[in-house]
Amino acid sequence: MTDYKLNQEQVAYYNENGFLMVPEFFSEEEMLRMLEIARADLELMEGANDRLDRSGKVSRLSLRYDLQPSIYSAYARHRAIVEPMQQLIGKEVFHYHHKMMLKEPRIGGAWEWHQDYGYWYNNFLYPDMASCMIFVDRATKENGCLQVIKGSQKLGRIDHGKAGDQTGADLQRIEIIQNELELVYCEMGPGSLLFFHSNLLHRSDANESEDSRWALICCYSAATNPTFRPNADSGHYQRLDSMDEKEIEIAAEKHLRELKLRS
Ligand SMILES: O=C(O)CCC(=O)C(=O)O
């Protein structure tokens, strides 16, 4: 059985800096398969939401709280993601949501400075939460890769307000933080992983290039993290059954076959 555990240096790096980059973890072929499925998937496209950035450009994403028999849900259950997540959060985790970020050439909008817990604070008591971004396409400065502020998770949650249709961190504070802490552009090839803490400040530029920048972001919470909104549709603990490589393979093939049957 494959061991997906991170080593001590990787865990220590995450604890210090609030993120961990794992270059080209999945193969390029796997990511091409994900792209083939996602580009043919009308349900994914029709379920997409647009969130305008401050400049009025469209930032598109397709988000699901539930786990379905899809390739996206399969990756959200992948042991290669779930096991490191449990190590980084330090507890059993459950799936909060996953979303495909659909940053298209020339038109894909920016994401404003924020902490994910700036959004999730209204649902969860503790910031014992983290995400894993799976780079489906290569991400570069030109196509709007994620930018993070190293160590900013240690600042705790900062105030957020409206920024276009998005939730943005207090910009005056960001300016001061940027003089203090290092900005990192997460440029990596397809199949790379970026694990990041829910209080890590991050943003991305609009995509001005000719290349798409799609990425699947899977978000998790500690199983012990109570939602204080008992009637909410999402955010409730559910045991997460992880999947191994073979099961992912089968889920991908099944999803592709179903799309072909529908077309
Ligand atoms: O995909 C991006 O460029 C930004 C995503 C992001 O900030 C988020 O999902 O919290």
The ligand as a Gaussian input file, in Angstrom:
#p B3LYP/6-31G(d) Opt

LIG

0 1
 O       -7.822000      30.098000      -7.980000
 C       -7.414000      31.187000      -7.604000
 O       -6.709000      31.889000      -8.313000
 C       -7.785000      31.731000      -6.257000
 C       -8.533000      30.753000      -5.431000
 C       -8.768000      31.226000      -4.056000
 O       -8.289000      32.213000      -3.630000
 C       -9.637000      30.452000      -3.166000
 O      -10.300000      29.522000      -3.618000
 O       -9.679000      30.758000      -1.969000

